[in-house]
Amino acid sequence: MSRRWRPGQLMALPALAAVAVAAVGCSASDQSVDSSAGGASTIRIQLDGKDPSASRGELGRGSKPLQFKVGFGRNGIACQGTRFEEGWTPLGTFRVNAVLSADRFAMDPSLVEASGRSEDYLRDNLFRNMSAIDFKGDGETAEYGIGYISLTPVPATPQPFRFNTYDGQFRWYSFAIHGTNDSSRVGQSVTGGCINVGEQAMADLLKTVQLGDEVVITSESPCVS
């Protein structure tokens, strides 16, 4: 695909001002999250194309926002409204439409229907199947770490997201925030396009994030369209 570079797309993120100057050596999850607070959440992620290690996310819920380091696509940053392509992390506003882990399953009913499988089947097998895939062919699995939070763009635009079979495993393919089996990949531009986070951050997100929560991804770095 031919892409055009554009200046960075940035939205006002006052809560991330302090995050951007946080020490690079901090843990994946810098603050505890108050999971008892109710109401919808917004996850704000700011990507740094020049220094990926400075890329950060924040979940603002309750009195103790969760702040964490993130990694993104190996090819770089795509502009808002673009079609998801392998290796590119898109900017824009997204909505959580599935939360998958070994002990948690939540998915929009429309996705369950589109899967052609029962909700019980998906709950028992989907994340396990996805974790069994050896994407790089190097014998390593569990590349989504302990969890996978699927995202869909707002407003809706045509995307290649789908259920399919990959490496013999039935899976859900989408843009997502997910964990990793290699913590050194967090804070780097190395993923297939998704946002990756460390294990503690993903554990906190899995306790807190709900279907319908908003995710806003921005950057001051140039993006491509």
N, C-alpha and C positions, 0 to 999 in steps of 0.2 A: 504493500500500500504506500502511495506517495503522501507524505505528510508535510505540512508547512509549519514553520516555527512562528510562534506568537509570543509577545511579552507575557510575563507571568500573570496569572489570574489570581487575585488576592481579595478576600473578603475580610471585613473587620473581625479580628480575633483577639480582643483585649485579654482574654484569659490565657492565651498562649504566649503573651509577651514574656512572662517569667519562664515559661517552659523553654523558649528558644535559647536562653542563656544558661540552662541547667547544665551541670557538669556532664561531659560525655561518659565519664566512668561510673555514673550512677547505675543502680540496678534497673532491670526492665520495668519494674513497677515502683515508682518513687514514693508514692503515698498510698495509704490504705483507702479503700472506698467504703462509704457508708451505704451498705446495701439495703438498709432498712427504709431508706427514703423512697416515697412512692412517686408516681407520675412519669411521664415520658422523658427519655433522656436524649441528649444530643452529644454525639462523639465528634469532636473537632480534630482534624488531622492537618498538620502543615508540613509539606514536603520541601526539602532543600536539595535542588538538583545539583548544586555546586558542592555541597558537603552533606551527603546522605546521612552521616552520623548525627547531624543536627536535626533531623526530621523527628517530630514529636506528635503525640496524640494526647487528648484530654477528654475524659468523660466527666461532665459537670452534673453531678447528682448529689444532693445533700450538702453537708458542710465540708466534706473532705473530697475534693475532686481527685479522680484517679488520673495520674500523669504517667506517660510511658513512651519509650523509644519505639520507632517503627522503621521498617524497611519497605522498599517499593520496587517497581519493575526494572528489570535489567536494561531495557531499551530507553527508559526515561519516563517523562511525564506527558500525558496527552491532555488536550484542552477539554473543557466542559462541553458536553453534548456529542462527543465523538463515540463511535462504535468501539466496543472493547476489542482489543487485539492483543495477542500473546506478547508479553514482555513490556507492555505500556500500561502505566497506572493513570487512570482518568481523574481529572478534577471534577468537582461539582457536588451536588446534593444527592444523597442516596437514602434509601429506606431499608431497614432490616426486614428480609422476608423469610429467613430461616436461621435457626441456631442449632448447630449439630455438635455433639460430643458423645463420649462413651456413656454418659449418664444423663444427658439432656437432649430432648428432641422437641423442637417447635418449628412449624412450617406453615406458611399461608395455605389455606385450604385449596386455593387455585393451583398451587404447585403440587400438592398431594394428588389432585385429580389429574394434572398433566403427566405425572410420573407413570400412570397406568398400574401402580402398585397400591396395596393397602397401606393405611397409616401405620398399622402394626408392623408390616414388613419394613417400612422405611425406618421406624423407630428402632427396630432390632438389628437392621443390617446396613443402613446407608452409610453412616460414619465409619463403621468397621470396614466396609468395602473400600471406601475412599482412602482409609489409612493403610490398606494393604497394597496400594498401587506403588510400584517402583518406577517413578517418573524418569529418572536419569539412567535406569538400567544398570545401576551399580550395586544392586543388592540391598539398598537402604529403602526402608518404607517409613510410614508415619510422618510424611513430609508436611502434614498439616498440624503436627504437634497434638495438643490435647483438645483443640476445638476449631470450629469453622463457622463464621458469622457471614451469611450470604447477604449481598447488597444488590438492590435494583435501583436504577436512576430515577430521579424525580426532576422534571416530568418524565414519564415513560418514553423511551426511544427504542427503536429496533436494536436488539442485541443478540449475540450468538448463544446465549445461555440456554442450556437444555439438559435433560436427562439422557445419558447414553452409556454405552459399555466401553470401557477403556482398560486395556491390559487384562481383559477377562472379568472386570469388576463393574457392576452397575453403579453409576455415580451421578451426582448433580454437579454440572459444570457452570460456574458463575464467577463474577467478581466478588471478592470476599476479604474480610479481615480474618486471618488464621494464625495458628501457632507455627512452630517449627521444630524439627528434630535436631537443629544445629543453631544454638544461640548466637554464634558468631555471625550469622546471616542477618540478624536484626540490626538495623542502622546502616544497611548497605543497599545499593541498587542492584539486586540480584534475583528478584523473584520473577515468576511468570506473568506478573502484572498485578497480583494481589498485594495487599498490605500485610506484612508479617509482624508479629509481636512476640515477646518473650513469654515463657511459661507462666510466670506469676501474673503478668498483665492479662493474659488470656484467661487464666483462672478467675481473676476478678471480673473481667467482662462477662464471662459465662454466668456468674452469679447475679449480674445486674441487668444486662441488655435484654430487651423484650422485642417481640415482633412489632414493627411499626416505628421503632426508634429511628431518629434521624442521624445520618453521618454526613458531615460537611468536610470535603477535602479541598485544600487550597495550597497555593504556592506563590512565592515571589519570583521563582525561576521561570524561564521561558518554557512554554509548552508547545506541542505540535498538534496539528489538526489534519 
